[in-house]
Amino acid sequence: MNKNLFSVLLLVAGLLITTWLKAIDITRVEPANWWSGMKNSELQIMVYGPGISKSTVTINYPGIKLKEVAKTSNPNYLFIYISITKGTRPGNVPMYFTEGQQKLTYNYPLLARNDKSGALGFNPSDVLYLITPDRFANANSANDNLEEVTINRENPNARHGGDLEGIANHLDYLRELGITTIWLNPIQENKMRGGSYHGYAITDFYKMDPRFGSNQEFKSLVKTVHDRGMKMVMDMVFNHCGSSHWWMNDLPSKDWINNDGVFLQTNHATLTVMDVHASETEKSNFLNGWFTRSMPDLNQRNRHLATYLIQNSIWWIEFSRIDGIRQDTYSYLDYDFLARWCKEVYAEYPHFNIVGETWYNKATAPAWWQQNSRLANKNSYLKTAMDFSLTFIMQNAFGKSDSGYLTNIFEDIAQDFIYPDPYNLLIFLDNHDLSRFNRADDTDLKRYKQGLAFLLTTRGIPQVYYGTEILMTGTKEEGDGRLRKDFPGGWPGDKTDAFSKTGRTDMQNEAWDYMQKLLQWRKNSVAVTQGKLIHYAPKNGIYVYGRIKNNNTVLVILNGSASEQTLQMGRFSDITGDFRSGRDIITSRSFDIKNPITIPGKGEYILELGK
Protein backbone atom coordinates (compact mmCIF):
# COMPACT_ATOMS: atom_id res chain seq x y z
CA MET A 1 0.00 0.00 0.00
CA ASN A 2 2.77 2.37 0.91
CA LYS A 3 4.56 1.53 -2.33
CA ASN A 4 1.43 2.31 -4.35
CA LEU A 5 0.95 5.60 -2.52
CA PHE A 6 4.56 6.47 -3.14
CA SER A 7 4.15 5.73 -6.86
CA VAL A 8 1.07 7.92 -7.05
CA LEU A 9 2.88 10.76 -5.31
CA LEU A 10 5.80 10.44 -7.73
CA LEU A 11 3.38 10.55 -10.67
CA VAL A 12 1.63 13.63 -9.35
CA ALA A 13 4.96 15.33 -8.68
CA GLY A 14 6.09 14.51 -12.20
CA LEU A 15 2.93 15.97 -13.66
CA LEU A 16 3.36 19.12 -11.57
CA ILE A 17 6.97 19.47 -12.67
CA THR A 18 6.00 18.94 -16.31
CA THR A 19 3.24 21.53 -16.00
CA TRP A 20 5.63 23.99 -14.35
CA LEU A 21 8.22 23.47 -17.05
CA LYS A 22 5.63 24.23 -19.72
CA ALA A 23 4.29 27.33 -17.99
CA ILE A 24 4.44 30.46 -20.12
CA ASP A 25 7.05 32.81 -18.75
CA ILE A 26 7.62 36.42 -19.78
CA THR A 27 10.79 37.93 -18.40
CA ARG A 28 10.89 41.26 -20.23
CA VAL A 29 8.51 43.54 -22.12
CA GLU A 30 9.74 46.69 -23.88
CA PRO A 31 8.61 49.37 -23.84
CA ALA A 32 7.14 48.68 -20.41
CA ASN A 33 4.26 51.06 -21.13
CA TRP A 34 2.87 53.40 -23.75
CA TRP A 35 0.42 56.26 -23.98
CA SER A 36 -3.03 56.73 -25.43
CA GLY A 37 -3.44 59.65 -27.80
CA MET A 38 -0.08 59.52 -29.57
CA LYS A 39 -0.15 60.84 -33.15
CA ASN A 40 1.46 57.64 -34.44
CA SER A 41 -1.15 55.00 -33.76
CA GLU A 42 1.18 52.02 -34.26
CA LEU A 43 3.11 50.46 -31.39
CA GLN A 44 5.68 47.67 -31.34
CA ILE A 45 5.88 45.61 -28.14
CA MET A 46 8.92 43.36 -27.77
CA VAL A 47 8.21 40.34 -25.57
CA TYR A 48 11.02 38.16 -24.29
CA GLY A 49 10.72 34.82 -22.50
CA PRO A 50 11.74 31.17 -22.94
CA GLY A 51 9.98 29.74 -25.98
CA ILE A 52 7.50 32.64 -26.06
CA SER A 53 7.19 32.44 -29.86
CA LYS A 54 5.26 29.16 -29.44
CA SER A 55 2.42 31.12 -27.90
CA THR A 56 -0.61 32.42 -29.71
CA VAL A 57 -1.32 36.05 -28.88
CA THR A 58 -4.75 37.67 -28.71
CA ILE A 59 -5.86 41.09 -27.52
CA ASN A 60 -9.41 42.17 -26.74
CA TYR A 61 -9.53 45.82 -25.73
CA PRO A 62 -11.71 48.59 -27.19
CA GLY A 63 -9.70 50.68 -29.63
CA ILE A 64 -6.77 48.23 -29.85
CA LYS A 65 -6.18 46.22 -33.01
CA LEU A 66 -3.62 43.43 -33.21
CA LYS A 67 -1.87 43.97 -36.55
CA GLU A 68 1.02 41.51 -36.51
CA VAL A 69 2.78 39.01 -34.28
CA ALA A 70 6.25 38.71 -35.75
CA LYS A 71 8.61 35.87 -34.93
CA THR A 72 12.36 35.76 -35.45
CA SER A 73 14.88 32.95 -35.68
CA ASN A 74 15.10 33.08 -31.87
CA PRO A 75 12.04 31.37 -30.29
CA ASN A 76 12.45 33.49 -27.15
CA TYR A 77 11.19 36.69 -28.81
CA LEU A 78 7.94 38.03 -30.17
CA PHE A 79 7.43 41.43 -31.75
CA ILE A 80 3.80 42.39 -31.36
CA TYR A 81 2.48 45.24 -33.49
CA ILE A 82 -0.77 46.91 -32.50
CA SER A 83 -2.65 50.03 -33.54
CA ILE A 84 -4.25 52.31 -31.00
CA THR A 85 -7.32 54.14 -32.27
CA LYS A 86 -7.73 57.81 -31.44
CA GLY A 87 -9.79 58.16 -28.29
CA THR A 88 -8.79 54.79 -26.84
CA ARG A 89 -9.16 55.03 -23.08
CA PRO A 90 -6.09 54.52 -20.90
CA GLY A 91 -5.94 51.36 -18.82
CA ASN A 92 -4.35 47.94 -18.57
CA VAL A 93 -4.55 46.22 -21.93
CA PRO A 94 -4.78 42.42 -21.45
CA MET A 95 -2.53 40.49 -23.80
CA TYR A 96 -3.44 36.80 -23.81
CA PHE A 97 -0.69 34.25 -24.45
CA THR A 98 -1.78 30.66 -25.12
CA GLU A 99 0.32 27.56 -25.68
CA GLY A 100 -1.67 24.33 -25.58
CA GLN A 101 -3.31 24.18 -22.17
CA GLN A 102 -1.12 26.92 -20.76
CA LYS A 103 -2.41 30.48 -20.62
CA LEU A 104 -0.97 33.74 -19.41
CA THR A 105 -2.52 37.18 -19.26
CA TYR A 106 -0.14 40.12 -19.35
CA ASN A 107 -1.68 43.49 -18.51
CA TYR A 108 0.06 46.13 -20.61
CA PRO A 109 -0.18 49.66 -19.17
CA LEU A 110 -1.63 52.25 -21.56
CA LEU A 111 -1.28 55.60 -19.84
CA ALA A 112 -2.93 58.97 -20.31
CA ARG A 113 -0.89 61.83 -21.78
CA ASN A 114 -1.23 64.24 -18.88
CA ASP A 115 2.10 66.08 -19.15
CA LYS A 116 2.33 68.61 -21.95
CA SER A 117 5.44 70.41 -20.67
CA GLY A 118 8.81 70.44 -22.37
CA ALA A 119 9.62 68.97 -25.79
CA LEU A 120 10.38 72.56 -26.81
CA GLY A 121 13.50 71.92 -28.85
CA PHE A 122 16.49 74.26 -28.88
CA ASN A 123 17.52 76.95 -31.33
CA PRO A 124 19.96 79.85 -31.82
CA SER A 125 18.45 81.67 -28.83
CA ASP A 126 19.81 78.90 -26.59
CA VAL A 127 23.24 78.09 -25.20
CA LEU A 128 23.86 74.43 -24.37
CA TYR A 129 26.00 73.49 -21.36
CA LEU A 130 27.50 70.03 -21.87
CA ILE A 131 27.97 67.91 -18.74
CA THR A 132 29.66 64.56 -18.28
CA PRO A 133 27.45 63.43 -15.36
CA ASP A 134 30.06 61.21 -13.69
CA ARG A 135 32.42 64.19 -13.40
CA PHE A 136 30.17 67.12 -12.41
CA ALA A 137 28.94 66.62 -8.86
CA ASN A 138 28.31 63.73 -6.45
CA ALA A 139 25.41 64.27 -4.06
CA ASN A 140 24.43 60.67 -3.33
CA SER A 141 27.24 58.44 -2.12
CA ALA A 142 24.81 55.51 -1.77
CA ASN A 143 24.91 54.91 -5.54
CA ASP A 144 28.68 55.17 -5.90
CA ASN A 145 29.76 51.54 -5.62
CA LEU A 146 27.40 49.18 -7.37
CA GLU A 147 27.74 45.74 -8.95
CA GLU A 148 31.45 45.30 -8.22
CA VAL A 149 32.35 48.63 -9.84
CA THR A 150 33.80 51.05 -7.34
CA ILE A 151 34.66 54.72 -7.71
CA ASN A 152 38.28 55.74 -7.94
CA ARG A 153 38.83 59.44 -8.47
CA GLU A 154 42.57 58.91 -8.82
CA ASN A 155 41.99 56.96 -12.04
CA PRO A 156 40.87 59.25 -14.89
CA ASN A 157 39.20 56.31 -16.66
CA ALA A 158 37.25 54.99 -13.68
CA ARG A 159 33.91 55.96 -12.22
CA HIS A 160 34.10 59.05 -10.04
CA GLY A 161 30.58 59.10 -8.63
CA GLY A 162 28.82 62.11 -10.17
CA ASP A 163 25.04 61.72 -10.32
CA LEU A 164 21.72 63.34 -11.19
CA GLU A 165 21.22 64.66 -7.70
CA GLY A 166 24.57 66.43 -7.97
CA ILE A 167 23.40 68.14 -11.14
CA ALA A 168 20.08 69.07 -9.55
CA ASN A 169 21.89 70.68 -6.63
CA HIS A 170 23.72 73.06 -9.00
CA LEU A 171 20.94 74.18 -11.32
CA ASP A 172 20.90 77.61 -9.71
CA TYR A 173 24.61 77.90 -10.48
CA LEU A 174 23.90 77.23 -14.16
CA ARG A 175 20.95 79.59 -14.28
CA GLU A 176 22.98 82.35 -12.63
CA LEU A 177 25.74 81.78 -15.19
CA GLY A 178 23.21 82.31 -17.97
CA ILE A 179 22.82 78.80 -19.39
CA THR A 180 19.50 78.08 -21.10
CA THR A 181 19.90 74.38 -21.93
CA ILE A 182 21.67 71.42 -20.30
CA TRP A 183 23.05 68.59 -22.43
CA LEU A 184 24.01 65.44 -20.56
CA ASN A 185 26.36 62.79 -21.92
CA PRO A 186 24.56 59.39 -21.95
CA ILE A 187 22.80 58.48 -18.71
CA GLN A 188 21.23 55.13 -19.60
CA GLU A 189 22.53 52.01 -17.90
CA ASN A 190 26.16 51.12 -18.63
CA LYS A 191 26.50 47.88 -16.70
CA MET A 192 29.93 47.24 -18.12
CA ARG A 193 32.97 45.66 -16.60
CA GLY A 194 35.19 48.50 -15.49
CA GLY A 195 32.33 50.96 -15.16
CA SER A 196 32.08 52.74 -18.54
CA TYR A 197 31.84 56.13 -16.83
CA HIS A 198 31.31 58.01 -20.13
CA GLY A 199 27.97 56.33 -20.79
CA TYR A 200 28.45 55.33 -24.43
CA ALA A 201 28.15 51.55 -23.91
CA ILE A 202 24.46 51.22 -23.06
CA THR A 203 23.29 47.94 -21.58
CA ASP A 204 19.61 48.82 -21.10
CA PHE A 205 18.02 51.43 -23.33
CA TYR A 206 15.01 51.86 -21.06
CA LYS A 207 16.79 52.20 -17.74
CA MET A 208 18.70 55.05 -16.13
CA ASP A 209 22.15 54.03 -14.94
CA PRO A 210 21.61 53.38 -11.21
CA ARG A 211 24.95 55.05 -10.46
CA PHE A 212 23.34 58.28 -11.67
CA GLY A 213 19.89 57.65 -10.26
CA SER A 214 16.53 56.21 -11.28
CA ASN A 215 14.19 56.89 -14.17
CA GLN A 216 11.95 58.82 -11.80
CA GLU A 217 14.88 60.90 -10.56
CA PHE A 218 15.67 61.89 -14.13
CA LYS A 219 12.05 62.81 -14.78
CA SER A 220 12.08 64.95 -11.64
CA LEU A 221 15.34 66.58 -12.72
CA VAL A 222 13.87 67.53 -16.09
CA LYS A 223 10.83 69.04 -14.35
CA THR A 224 13.07 71.04 -12.02
CA VAL A 225 15.10 72.24 -15.02
CA HIS A 226 11.88 73.40 -16.70
CA ASP A 227 10.68 75.08 -13.52
CA ARG A 228 13.87 77.16 -13.60
CA GLY A 229 13.23 78.23 -17.17
CA MET A 230 15.85 75.98 -18.74
CA LYS A 231 15.76 73.01 -21.10
CA MET A 232 17.19 69.49 -21.15
CA VAL A 233 18.93 67.63 -24.00
CA MET A 234 19.55 63.90 -23.71
CA ASP A 235 22.48 62.14 -25.41
CA MET A 236 21.42 58.98 -27.23
CA VAL A 237 23.38 56.18 -28.89
CA PHE A 238 21.74 54.17 -31.66
CA ASN A 239 24.92 53.07 -33.44
CA HIS A 240 25.96 50.49 -30.88
CA CYS A 241 25.26 49.02 -27.47
CA GLY A 242 27.50 47.77 -24.72
CA SER A 243 28.79 44.19 -24.97
CA SER A 244 27.11 43.50 -21.60
CA HIS A 245 23.68 44.49 -22.87
CA TRP A 246 21.17 41.91 -21.70
CA TRP A 247 20.25 40.84 -25.24
CA MET A 248 23.86 40.02 -26.18
CA ASN A 249 23.46 36.68 -24.40
CA ASP A 250 20.42 35.81 -26.52
CA LEU A 251 20.10 37.98 -29.63
CA PRO A 252 16.66 38.36 -31.19
CA SER A 253 18.14 37.46 -34.57
CA LYS A 254 21.50 36.91 -36.18
CA ASP A 255 21.31 40.22 -38.05
CA TRP A 256 20.48 42.26 -34.90
CA ILE A 257 24.20 43.06 -34.72
CA ASN A 258 26.16 44.04 -37.82
CA ASN A 259 28.54 41.54 -39.42
CA ASP A 260 26.33 38.73 -38.04
CA GLY A 261 27.43 39.50 -34.50
CA VAL A 262 31.11 38.86 -35.23
CA PHE A 263 33.56 41.62 -34.32
CA LEU A 264 34.81 43.63 -37.29
CA GLN A 265 36.78 46.80 -36.59
CA THR A 266 35.31 49.78 -38.43
CA ASN A 267 37.70 51.76 -40.59
CA HIS A 268 36.09 55.03 -39.39
CA ALA A 269 35.98 56.19 -43.02
CA THR A 270 33.05 58.54 -42.38
CA LEU A 271 33.22 60.14 -45.82
CA THR A 272 32.39 56.90 -47.63
CA VAL A 273 28.63 57.42 -47.13
CA MET A 274 28.77 60.48 -49.43
CA ASP A 275 31.95 59.83 -51.42
CA VAL A 276 31.04 59.20 -55.07
CA HIS A 277 34.41 57.47 -55.53
CA ALA A 278 34.23 55.22 -52.46
CA SER A 279 34.65 51.49 -52.92
CA GLU A 280 31.76 49.33 -51.78
CA THR A 281 34.00 47.21 -49.59
CA GLU A 282 35.32 50.23 -47.73
CA LYS A 283 31.83 51.63 -47.32
CA SER A 284 30.59 48.28 -46.04
CA ASN A 285 33.46 48.05 -43.56
CA PHE A 286 32.62 51.51 -42.25
CA LEU A 287 28.90 50.89 -41.83
CA ASN A 288 29.11 47.31 -40.53
CA GLY A 289 32.26 47.56 -38.46
CA TRP A 290 32.29 48.05 -34.71
CA PHE A 291 33.82 50.90 -32.72
CA THR A 292 35.43 48.42 -30.33
CA ARG A 293 34.81 44.85 -29.20
CA SER A 294 32.95 46.24 -26.20
CA MET A 295 30.52 48.17 -28.44
CA PRO A 296 28.67 45.79 -30.81
CA ASP A 297 27.36 47.62 -33.87
CA LEU A 298 23.57 47.70 -34.15
CA ASN A 299 21.93 46.94 -37.49
CA GLN A 300 19.27 49.60 -38.04
CA ARG A 301 18.31 47.87 -41.31
CA ASN A 302 16.61 45.19 -39.24
CA ARG A 303 13.02 46.44 -39.22
CA HIS A 304 12.27 45.32 -35.67
CA LEU A 305 15.41 46.93 -34.26
CA ALA A 306 14.79 50.15 -36.20
CA THR A 307 11.30 50.47 -34.74
CA TYR A 308 12.59 49.52 -31.29
CA LEU A 309 15.16 52.33 -31.32
CA ILE A 310 12.76 54.95 -32.66
CA GLN A 311 10.17 54.05 -30.05
CA ASN A 312 12.81 54.13 -27.35
CA SER A 313 13.60 57.78 -28.08
CA ILE A 314 9.91 58.69 -28.20
CA TRP A 315 9.35 56.86 -24.90
CA TRP A 316 12.04 58.96 -23.21
CA ILE A 317 10.59 62.18 -24.64
CA GLU A 318 7.09 61.35 -23.48
CA PHE A 319 8.17 59.97 -20.12
CA SER A 320 10.59 62.71 -19.11
CA ARG A 321 9.59 65.59 -21.43
CA ILE A 322 13.15 66.33 -22.54
CA ASP A 323 13.52 69.13 -25.09
CA GLY A 324 16.11 67.73 -27.45
CA ILE A 325 18.37 64.81 -28.36
CA ARG A 326 21.99 64.71 -29.39
CA GLN A 327 22.61 61.56 -31.42
CA ASP A 328 26.08 60.07 -31.11
CA THR A 329 28.17 58.90 -34.11
CA TYR A 330 25.53 60.12 -36.53
CA SER A 331 27.37 59.35 -39.75
CA TYR A 332 27.91 55.72 -38.70
CA LEU A 333 24.18 54.91 -38.75
CA ASP A 334 21.98 53.87 -41.65
CA TYR A 335 20.86 57.00 -43.54
CA ASP A 336 17.30 55.85 -44.29
CA PHE A 337 16.78 54.82 -40.68
CA LEU A 338 17.94 58.23 -39.45
CA ALA A 339 15.63 60.05 -41.86
CA ARG A 340 12.70 57.95 -40.69
CA TRP A 341 13.62 58.55 -37.05
CA CYS A 342 13.79 62.33 -37.44
CA LYS A 343 10.47 62.40 -39.32
CA GLU A 344 8.67 60.33 -36.70
CA VAL A 345 10.03 62.34 -33.78
CA TYR A 346 9.17 65.68 -35.38
CA ALA A 347 5.71 64.41 -36.36
CA GLU A 348 5.01 63.66 -32.70
CA TYR A 349 6.80 66.72 -31.29
CA PRO A 350 6.93 69.53 -33.90
CA HIS A 351 9.05 71.88 -31.78
CA PHE A 352 11.60 69.23 -30.82
CA ASN A 353 15.17 69.33 -32.08
CA ILE A 354 17.76 66.67 -32.80
CA VAL A 355 21.46 67.41 -33.30
CA GLY A 356 23.61 64.80 -34.96
CA GLU A 357 27.30 64.26 -34.26
CA THR A 358 28.57 64.95 -37.77
CA TRP A 359 32.30 64.81 -37.08
CA TYR A 360 34.19 65.92 -40.19
CA ASN A 361 37.16 68.19 -40.80
CA LYS A 362 35.49 70.11 -43.61
CA ALA A 363 32.13 71.85 -43.70
CA THR A 364 30.87 70.15 -46.87
CA ALA A 365 30.18 66.86 -45.08
CA PRO A 366 27.95 68.20 -42.25
CA ALA A 367 26.11 70.22 -44.90
CA TRP A 368 25.36 66.94 -46.70
CA TRP A 369 23.68 65.67 -43.54
CA GLN A 370 21.48 68.68 -42.74
CA GLN A 371 17.85 68.52 -43.85
CA ASN A 372 16.98 69.88 -47.31
CA SER A 373 20.62 69.68 -48.38
CA ARG A 374 21.26 70.34 -52.05
CA LEU A 375 24.30 68.09 -51.82
CA ALA A 376 22.42 64.85 -51.05
CA ASN A 377 19.96 63.03 -53.28
CA LYS A 378 17.71 62.29 -50.29
CA ASN A 379 16.41 64.28 -47.33
CA SER A 380 17.88 63.48 -43.92
CA TYR A 381 15.33 65.60 -42.00
CA LEU A 382 18.09 66.45 -39.49
CA LYS A 383 17.54 70.01 -38.28
CA THR A 384 20.92 70.54 -36.61
CA ALA A 385 24.36 69.25 -37.53
CA MET A 386 27.56 69.75 -35.50
CA ASP A 387 30.06 72.16 -37.07
CA PHE A 388 33.39 70.48 -36.23
CA SER A 389 35.08 72.31 -39.11
CA LEU A 390 34.59 75.65 -37.38
CA THR A 391 35.65 74.16 -34.04
CA PHE A 392 39.03 73.04 -35.34
CA ILE A 393 39.59 76.47 -36.87
CA MET A 394 38.56 78.28 -33.69
CA GLN A 395 40.95 76.25 -31.56
CA ASN A 396 43.83 77.72 -33.56
CA ALA A 397 42.42 81.09 -34.58
CA PHE A 398 42.63 82.72 -31.18
CA GLY A 399 46.28 81.92 -30.64
CA LYS A 400 49.33 83.77 -29.41
CA SER A 401 50.79 84.66 -32.80
CA ASP A 402 50.82 88.31 -33.78
CA SER A 403 48.48 87.97 -36.74
CA GLY A 404 46.23 85.24 -35.47
CA TYR A 405 44.17 83.16 -37.86
CA LEU A 406 40.90 85.09 -37.99
CA THR A 407 41.00 84.94 -41.79
CA ASN A 408 40.48 81.19 -41.52
CA ILE A 409 37.30 81.79 -39.54
CA PHE A 410 36.08 84.28 -42.12
CA GLU A 411 36.75 81.88 -44.99
CA ASP A 412 34.94 79.06 -43.24
CA ILE A 413 31.88 81.19 -42.48
CA ALA A 414 31.99 82.61 -46.02
CA GLN A 415 31.27 79.11 -47.32
CA ASP A 416 27.99 78.81 -45.44
CA PHE A 417 26.25 78.71 -48.82
CA ILE A 418 26.72 74.95 -48.70
CA TYR A 419 24.44 74.68 -45.65
CA PRO A 420 20.67 74.62 -45.98
CA ASP A 421 20.47 76.43 -42.63
CA PRO A 422 23.80 77.67 -41.15
CA TYR A 423 21.97 79.33 -38.27
CA ASN A 424 20.92 75.92 -36.95
CA LEU A 425 24.40 74.44 -36.66
CA LEU A 426 25.76 73.49 -33.24
CA ILE A 427 28.99 75.43 -32.69
CA PHE A 428 31.50 74.87 -29.90
CA LEU A 429 35.04 75.60 -28.81
CA ASP A 430 35.47 72.08 -27.43
CA ASN A 431 33.57 69.12 -26.01
CA HIS A 432 34.09 65.83 -24.20
CA ASP A 433 36.00 64.30 -27.12
CA LEU A 434 38.37 67.18 -27.91
CA SER A 435 41.23 68.95 -26.18
CA ARG A 436 39.82 71.69 -24.02
CA PHE A 437 39.92 75.18 -25.46
CA ASN A 438 41.63 76.56 -22.36
CA ARG A 439 45.33 75.77 -22.23
CA ALA A 440 47.47 75.17 -19.17
CA ASP A 441 50.08 77.66 -20.35
CA ASP A 442 47.63 80.54 -20.88
CA THR A 443 48.81 83.39 -18.66
CA ASP A 444 45.97 85.78 -19.46
CA LEU A 445 42.38 85.69 -20.70
CA LYS A 446 42.81 87.26 -24.12
CA ARG A 447 42.36 84.02 -26.03
CA TYR A 448 39.52 82.90 -23.75
CA LYS A 449 37.63 86.18 -24.14
CA GLN A 450 38.01 86.40 -27.90
CA GLY A 451 36.94 82.78 -28.33
CA LEU A 452 33.83 83.24 -26.21
CA ALA A 453 32.98 86.58 -27.79
CA PHE A 454 33.00 84.97 -31.22
CA LEU A 455 31.22 81.76 -30.17
CA LEU A 456 28.37 83.64 -28.53
CA THR A 457 27.80 86.23 -31.27
CA THR A 458 28.33 84.42 -34.58
CA ARG A 459 25.70 82.33 -36.38
CA GLY A 460 24.66 78.98 -34.92
CA ILE A 461 23.64 77.41 -31.62
CA PRO A 462 26.49 77.72 -29.11
CA GLN A 463 27.55 74.91 -26.79
CA VAL A 464 29.83 75.39 -23.79
CA TYR A 465 31.63 72.47 -22.13
CA TYR A 466 31.35 72.24 -18.35
CA GLY A 467 34.26 73.87 -16.56
CA THR A 468 35.15 76.23 -19.40
CA GLU A 469 33.92 79.09 -17.23
CA ILE A 470 36.54 78.25 -14.57
CA LEU A 471 39.35 77.63 -17.09
CA MET A 472 39.51 73.84 -16.79
CA THR A 473 42.18 72.32 -19.03
CA GLY A 474 43.00 68.94 -20.57
CA THR A 475 44.42 67.63 -23.83
CA LYS A 476 43.53 64.67 -26.01
CA GLU A 477 47.14 63.51 -25.73
CA GLU A 478 46.66 63.09 -21.98
CA GLY A 479 43.71 60.78 -22.59
CA ASP A 480 39.94 61.22 -22.67
CA GLY A 481 39.67 60.96 -18.91
CA ARG A 482 41.74 64.13 -18.57
CA LEU A 483 39.29 65.99 -20.78
CA ARG A 484 36.55 65.09 -18.31
CA LYS A 485 38.03 66.08 -14.98
CA ASP A 486 35.91 66.46 -11.87
CA PHE A 487 34.40 69.88 -11.35
CA PRO A 488 36.12 71.25 -8.21
CA GLY A 489 33.65 71.42 -5.35
CA GLY A 490 31.34 68.79 -6.73
CA TRP A 491 32.44 66.22 -4.16
CA PRO A 492 32.27 66.41 -0.37
CA GLY A 493 35.71 67.14 0.97
CA ASP A 494 37.07 68.81 -2.20
CA LYS A 495 39.83 71.25 -1.32
CA THR A 496 38.33 73.96 -3.52
CA ASP A 497 34.76 74.79 -4.49
CA ALA A 498 34.66 76.46 -7.89
CA PHE A 499 30.86 76.61 -7.72
CA SER A 500 31.30 79.57 -5.37
CA LYS A 501 33.01 82.90 -5.97
CA THR A 502 35.14 82.51 -2.86
CA GLY A 503 36.39 79.14 -4.07
CA ARG A 504 37.70 80.47 -7.37
CA THR A 505 40.95 82.28 -8.10
CA ASP A 506 40.92 85.89 -9.27
CA MET A 507 41.58 84.77 -12.84
CA GLN A 508 38.79 82.17 -12.66
CA ASN A 509 36.37 84.78 -11.34
CA GLU A 510 37.28 87.15 -14.15
CA ALA A 511 36.65 84.36 -16.67
CA TRP A 512 33.39 83.38 -14.96
CA ASP A 513 32.14 86.96 -14.82
CA TYR A 514 33.00 87.52 -18.48
CA MET A 515 31.05 84.48 -19.59
CA GLN A 516 28.12 85.34 -17.34
CA LYS A 517 27.88 88.87 -18.71
CA LEU A 518 27.90 87.58 -22.28
CA LEU A 519 25.38 84.82 -21.61
CA GLN A 520 22.91 86.96 -19.69
CA TRP A 521 23.12 89.73 -22.31
CA ARG A 522 22.75 87.24 -25.16
CA LYS A 523 19.37 86.04 -23.85
CA ASN A 524 17.84 89.43 -24.62
CA SER A 525 19.73 90.27 -27.82
CA VAL A 526 17.35 89.58 -30.69
CA ALA A 527 20.06 90.70 -33.10
CA VAL A 528 22.35 87.85 -32.02
CA THR A 529 19.71 85.17 -31.41
CA GLN A 530 17.49 85.93 -34.42
CA GLY A 531 19.38 88.29 -36.71
CA LYS A 532 21.22 87.72 -39.96
CA LEU A 533 25.01 87.79 -40.11
CA ILE A 534 26.98 90.24 -42.26
CA HIS A 535 30.78 90.08 -42.18
CA TYR A 536 33.85 91.59 -43.82
CA ALA A 537 37.09 90.01 -44.94
CA PRO A 538 39.72 90.62 -42.24
CA LYS A 539 42.29 93.34 -42.81
CA ASN A 540 45.43 93.74 -40.75
CA GLY A 541 44.22 90.87 -38.60
CA ILE A 542 40.91 92.54 -37.66
CA TYR A 543 37.67 90.64 -38.28
CA VAL A 544 34.43 92.67 -38.22
CA TYR A 545 30.87 91.36 -38.47
CA GLY A 546 27.38 92.36 -37.49
CA ARG A 547 24.13 90.75 -36.43
CA ILE A 548 20.96 92.53 -37.56
CA LYS A 549 17.30 92.01 -36.69
CA ASN A 550 14.97 94.87 -37.64
CA ASN A 551 16.24 97.90 -35.72
CA ASN A 552 18.47 95.84 -33.46
CA THR A 553 22.10 95.76 -34.54
CA VAL A 554 25.24 94.39 -32.89
CA LEU A 555 28.71 95.10 -34.29
CA VAL A 556 31.58 92.78 -33.29
CA ILE A 557 35.24 93.71 -33.72
CA LEU A 558 37.99 91.13 -33.11
CA ASN A 559 41.64 92.12 -33.26
CA GLY A 560 43.81 89.12 -34.08
CA SER A 561 46.97 91.19 -33.89
CA ALA A 562 49.00 91.52 -30.72
CA SER A 563 49.25 95.25 -31.38
CA GLU A 564 46.73 97.99 -30.74
CA GLN A 565 45.07 99.08 -33.97
CA THR A 566 42.87 101.93 -35.10
CA LEU A 567 39.95 100.94 -37.30
CA GLN A 568 38.43 103.27 -39.91
CA MET A 569 34.67 102.69 -39.67
CA GLY A 570 33.44 103.89 -43.08
CA ARG A 571 33.88 100.41 -44.59
CA PHE A 572 31.18 98.94 -42.36
CA SER A 573 28.27 101.15 -43.40
CA ASP A 574 26.19 98.09 -44.40
CA ILE A 575 25.94 97.40 -40.68
CA THR A 576 26.28 100.82 -39.06
CA GLY A 577 23.85 102.62 -41.38
CA ASP A 578 22.36 105.65 -39.60
CA PHE A 579 23.57 104.53 -36.18
CA ARG A 580 26.01 106.93 -34.54
CA SER A 581 27.00 105.22 -31.29
CA GLY A 582 27.97 101.83 -30.01
CA ARG A 583 28.01 100.59 -26.42
CA ASP A 584 30.38 97.77 -25.53
CA ILE A 585 28.31 95.23 -23.65
CA ILE A 586 31.25 94.11 -21.49
CA THR A 587 32.68 97.44 -20.33
CA SER A 588 29.61 99.66 -21.01
CA ARG A 589 32.00 102.05 -22.77
CA SER A 590 30.42 104.14 -25.54
CA PHE A 591 31.98 104.79 -28.96
CA ASP A 592 31.25 107.26 -31.74
CA ILE A 593 31.11 104.80 -34.63
CA LYS A 594 31.32 107.57 -37.24
CA ASN A 595 34.90 108.11 -36.12
CA PRO A 596 37.87 105.68 -36.01
CA ILE A 597 37.86 103.15 -33.16
CA THR A 598 41.05 101.98 -31.46
CA ILE A 599 41.04 98.37 -30.28
CA PRO A 600 43.69 96.75 -28.04
CA GLY A 601 45.89 93.91 -29.23
CA LYS A 602 44.00 90.60 -29.06
CA GLY A 603 41.01 92.62 -27.93
CA GLU A 604 37.33 92.49 -28.77
CA TYR A 605 34.37 94.84 -28.77
CA ILE A 606 30.74 93.78 -28.86
CA LEU A 607 28.85 96.96 -29.62
CA GLU A 608 25.12 97.48 -29.41
CA LEU A 609 24.42 100.25 -31.91
CA GLY A 610 22.20 103.21 -31.21
CA LYS A 611 21.24 106.57 -32.65
Secondary structure, DSSP 4 states (H G I P E B T S, - for coil): -HHHHHHHHHHHHHHHHHHHHHS----EEESS-EETT-SS-EEEEEEE-TTGGGSEEEE--TTEEEEEEEE-SSTTEEEEEEEE-TTPPPEEEEEEEEETTEEEEEEEEEE------------TT--EEEE-GGGT----GGGSSBTTB---TTSTTS-----HHHHHTTHHHHHHHT--EEEEPP-EE---TT--TTS-S-SEEEEE-TTT--HHHHHHHHHHHHHTT-EEEEEE--SB--TT-GGGGS-SSGGGBGGGG---B----GGGGT-TT--HHHHHHHHHSBSSTTSPBB-TTSHHHHHHHHHHHHHHHHHH--SEEEETTGGGS-HHHHHHHHHHHHHH-TT-EEEE----SSTHHHHHHBTT-SSSSS---BSEEB-HHHHHHHHHHT-SSSS-SHHHHHHHHHTGGGSS-GGG-EEES--TTS--SS-TT--SSHHHHHHHHHHTTSSSEEEEETTGGGT----GGG-HHHHTPPPTTSSTT-S--TTSGGGS-HHHHHHHHHHHHHHHHHHT-HHHHH-EEEEEEEETTEEEEEEEETTEEEEEEEE-SSS-EEE-GGGGHHHHTT--EEEETTT--EEETTS-EEE-TT-EEEEEEE-
